[in-house]
Amino acid sequence: MIVLALFLIWSIYVVRKGHLTLHTLFGVYAVTLFLVDYGDVSFDFWLNLYDLPVHLLNNLDIGGYLGIILSDGIIFPLVAIVFCYYSVRYHRPWLLSILFALMLGTIEFIFVKTGYMVYHYWNHWITPAIVFISLRIFAHFSDRFIHYSPPISYRLRLLCSIYAFVEWPGAVLGGAMRLFQFKLNIFNNEIFDDRIVAMIFTTIMGGLAAVLITKIPQKYKIMFFLGLAITSSIFNLLMHSQGLFLYNYWNSLLVILRYIIPYLVVYFYDRWEGAYTRRFDPKNA
């Protein structure tokens, strides 16, 4: 929580210092979440390369998933926001990538020593190396995130935004609270078995929206996003009828609401972000 608070304060400082817009913040957040979530969930629960127990719950698997939610959903996106700001301000991508990689590597070393991270098939140099490579690539797009000159492809932002809006409730309610879960018995770890299905399905829905969004007139977009919500609900209900999607303190009405509400948020996001993007590059919106 101390690390989270530090990065939160740091990100607030750079947002105020750099006058960063909400469009910039959410764009960096959504893309970062999408990229790191697949890695963390796979490395922890599928490959079992490390664990992220947060010592807040007795169940180690659930505690580990809560650790992923904190790192992927909050800490790493805050790091990306701070990095993008400094990358644009100082134009030193190599130096900044090295410094941020060393900083995060040091934090991870402290986590390991204090028991907040446990290595199985991992070591202290892998994370800094991954961070360095990722940030070095990310630096190439920092100006497009910050100044929209030109903006990052709207299709990519929409895909990642759908993932963020739809998977956040799934991660918290399903992954952490275990109110519902997919159970296909494909993988040994039941949390990975659950979350990977939800993550891939949401990515497919986001990819479908990203491909079709520019072809849909504005007046029909509300129907389009509600269609995605209904399709997602039907998929879950069919899986439930086959015994592959389990309710734990959950029901079918909540399944429908769990998708309709996020996709309505996506609809309003599309109007908000699309209008802003067209100011910079009508062809990119």
C-alpha positions in Angstrom: 0.0 0.0 0.0 3.0 2.3 0.6 4.2 1.8 -2.9 0.7 2.4 -4.3 0.4 5.6 -2.3 3.8 6.8 -3.5 3.0 6.3 -7.2 -0.4 7.8 -6.7 1.1 11.0 -5.3 3.8 11.0 -8.0 1.2 10.6 -10.7 -0.9 13.4 -9.3 2.1 15.6 -9.3 3.0 14.9 -13.0 -0.7 15.3 -14.0 -0.8 18.8 -12.4 2.7 19.7 -13.6 2.1 18.6 -17.2 -1.6 19.6 -17.4 -2.4 16.1 -18.6 -6.0 15.6 -19.8 -8.3 12.8 -18.7 -8.1 11.5 -22.3 -4.4 11.0 -21.9 -4.7 9.4 -18.5 -7.3 6.9 -19.5 -5.6 6.1 -22.8 -2.3 5.2 -21.0 -4.2 3.4 -18.2 -6.3 1.2 -20.5 -3.4 0.2 -22.8 -1.1 -0.5 -19.9 -3.7 -2.6 -18.1 -4.4 -4.6 -21.2 -0.7 -5.3 -21.9 0.4 -6.2 -18.3 -2.8 -8.1 -17.3 -2.2 -11.0 -19.7 1.4 -11.3 -18.6 0.8 -11.2 -14.9 -2.1 -13.6 -14.9 -0.2 -16.1 -17.1 3.1 -15.8 -15.3 1.5 -16.2 -11.8 -1.4 -18.7 -12.2 -0.6 -20.6 -15.4 3.2 -20.9 -15.4 3.5 -20.4 -11.6 6.7 -18.4 -12.1 6.0 -16.3 -9.0 3.3 -15.4 -6.5 2.0 -12.0 -5.3 0.5 -12.7 -1.9 -0.7 -9.5 -0.3 -1.3 -11.1 3.2 -4.8 -9.6 3.4 -6.6 -12.9 2.9 -6.2 -16.4 4.2 -6.7 -18.0 0.8 -3.3 -17.7 -0.9 -4.7 -18.0 -4.5 -7.3 -15.2 -3.9 -4.6 -13.1 -2.1 -2.3 -13.6 -5.1 -5.0 -12.5 -7.5 -5.7 -9.4 -5.3 -2.0 -8.7 -5.6 -2.3 -8.8 -9.4 -5.3 -6.5 -9.3 -3.3 -4.0 -7.3 -0.2 -4.2 -9.5 -1.9 -4.4 -13.0 -4.9 -2.3 -12.2 -3.3 0.5 -10.3 0.5 0.5 -9.8 1.7 -0.3 -13.3 -0.7 2.1 -15.0 0.5 4.9 -12.6 4.1 4.1 -13.5 3.2 4.3 -17.2 1.6 7.7 -16.7 4.6 9.0 -14.9 7.0 7.5 -17.5 5.1 9.0 -20.4 5.2 12.5 -18.9 9.0 12.4 -18.3 9.6 10.7 -21.6 7.9 13.6 -23.5 9.5 16.3 -21.2 13.1 15.1 -21.3 13.4 13.1 -24.5 15.8 10.6 -22.9 14.1 7.3 -23.6 17.1 5.1 -23.0 18.1 6.7 -19.7 14.5 6.9 -18.4 13.9 3.3 -19.3 17.0 2.2 -17.4 16.1 4.3 -14.4 12.5 3.1 -14.2 13.6 -0.5 -14.7 16.1 -0.2 -11.8 13.5 1.5 -9.6 10.9 -1.2 -10.2 13.5 -3.9 -9.9 14.5 -2.5 -6.5 10.9 -2.4 -5.3 10.5 -6.0 -6.4 13.6 -7.0 -4.5 12.2 -5.4 -1.4 8.9 -7.2 -2.0 10.7 -10.5 -2.2 12.6 -9.8 1.0 9.5 -8.9 2.9 7.4 -11.8 1.6 5.0 -9.8 -0.7 6.4 -11.6 -3.7 7.6 -15.2 -3.9 9.8 -16.5 -6.7 9.3 -20.0 -8.1 10.9 -19.9 -11.5 11.9 -16.3 -11.6 14.9 -14.1 -10.5 15.7 -10.5 -9.7 16.9 -9.6 -13.2 14.0 -10.7 -15.3 11.5 -8.0 -14.2 13.9 -5.1 -14.8 14.8 -6.5 -18.2 11.1 -6.8 -19.2 10.3 -3.4 -17.8 13.3 -1.8 -19.7 12.3 -3.4 -23.0 8.6 -2.5 -22.5 9.3 1.1 -21.5 11.7 1.6 -24.3 9.0 0.6 -26.8 6.4 2.6 -24.9 8.6 5.7 -25.1 8.2 5.7 -28.8 4.4 6.3 -28.4 4.6 8.6 -25.4 4.1 11.8 -27.4 1.1 10.3 -29.1 -0.5 9.6 -25.7 0.3 13.0 -24.2 -0.2 15.4 -27.1 -2.4 13.3 -29.5 -0.1 14.4 -32.4 -1.3 12.1 -33.9 -3.2 10.1 -31.3 -2.8 6.4 -30.8 -5.1 4.5 -33.0 -8.7 4.8 -31.7 -9.3 1.1 -32.5 -6.5 0.1 -30.1 -7.8 2.5 -27.4 -11.3 1.2 -27.8 -10.2 -2.4 -27.6 -8.2 -1.7 -24.4 -11.0 0.5 -23.0 -13.6 -2.3 -23.4 -11.2 -4.6 -21.7 -10.7 -2.2 -18.8 -14.5 -1.4 -18.4 -15.7 -5.0 -18.8 -12.9 -6.9 -17.1 -12.5 -4.7 -14.0 -15.9 -6.0 -12.6 -14.9 -9.5 -13.6 -11.6 -9.3 -11.9 -13.0 -7.9 -8.7 -16.3 -9.8 -8.4 -15.2 -13.0 -10.1 -11.4 -13.2 -9.6 -11.1 -11.7 -6.1 -14.5 -12.1 -4.5 -15.3 -15.5 -6.3 -19.0 -14.6 -6.7 -18.9 -16.4 -10.0 -16.4 -18.4 -12.1 -15.8 -20.2 -15.3 -14.7 -23.8 -14.7 -13.7 -25.5 -17.8 -11.1 -27.7 -16.0 -8.5 -27.0 -18.8 -5.8 -25.7 -16.4 -4.6 -26.9 -13.0 -5.2 -23.5 -11.4 -8.9 -22.7 -11.1 -8.4 -18.9 -11.0 -6.4 -19.0 -14.3 -9.0 -21.4 -15.7 -11.7 -18.8 -14.9 -10.0 -15.6 -15.7 -8.4 -16.6 -19.0 -11.8 -17.5 -20.5 -13.2 -14.1 -19.4 -10.1 -12.2 -20.6 -10.0 -13.8 -24.0 -13.8 -13.5 -24.6 -13.7 -9.8 -23.6 -10.7 -9.3 -25.9 -12.7 -10.8 -28.8 -15.6 -8.5 -28.1 -13.3 -5.6 -27.9 -11.6 -6.6 -31.1 -15.0 -6.9 -32.9 -15.9 -3.4 -31.7 -12.6 -2.0 -32.8 -13.0 -3.4 -36.3 -16.6 -2.3 -36.8 -16.8 1.0 -34.8 -15.9 3.3 -37.7 -18.5 1.7 -39.9 -21.4 2.3 -37.5 -23.3 5.6 -37.6 -23.4 7.4 -34.3 -27.2 7.0 -33.9 -26.8 3.2 -34.0 -23.9 2.8 -31.7 -26.0 2.5 -28.5 -27.7 -0.5 -30.2 -24.3 -1.9 -31.2 -22.8 -1.8 -27.7 -26.0 -3.2 -26.2 -25.7 -6.0 -28.7 -22.2 -6.7 -27.4 -23.6 -6.8 -23.9 -26.4 -9.1 -24.8 -24.0 -11.4 -26.7 -21.7 -11.5 -23.7 -24.7 -12.3 -21.4 -25.9 -15.1 -23.7 -22.5 -16.6 -23.8 -22.3 -16.6 -20.0 -25.8 -18.0 -19.6 -25.1 -20.8 -22.2 -21.9 -21.7 -20.3 -23.9 -21.7 -17.1 -26.5 -24.1 -18.6 -23.6 -26.5 -19.5 -22.2 -26.3 -16.0 -19.1 -24.4 -17.2 -19.9 -21.1 -15.5 -20.7 -21.4 -11.8 -22.7 -19.0 -9.6 -21.4 -18.4 -6.1 -23.8 -15.9 -4.6 -24.8 -14.9 -8.1 -27.7 -15.3 -10.6 -28.6 -14.8 -14.2 -30.1 -11.3 -13.7 -26.7 -10.2 -12.3 -25.0 -11.7 -15.3 -27.0 -9.5 -17.6 -26.4 -6.4 -15.5 -22.7 -7.2 -15.2 -22.4 -6.7 -18.9 -25.1 -4.1 -19.8 -23.7 -1.5 -17.3 -20.0 -1.7 -18.5 -21.0 -1.6 -22.2 -23.2 1.4 -21.5 -20.2 3.1 -20.0 -18.2 2.1 -23.1 -20.9 3.8 -25.3 -20.5 7.1 -23.4 -16.7 6.7 -23.5 -16.9 6.2 -27.3 -18.8 9.5 -27.7 -16.4 11.3 -25.3 -13.2 10.0 -26.8 -14.3 9.9 -30.4 -15.3 13.6 -30.4 -11.9 14.6 -28.8 -9.9 12.5 -31.2 -11.5 13.9 -34.3 -10.2 17.4 -33.3 -6.7 16.1 -33.9 -7.1 13.5 -36.7 -10.5 12.9 -38.2 -9.2 9.8 -40.0 -7.9 8.2 -36.8 -11.2 8.5 -34.9 
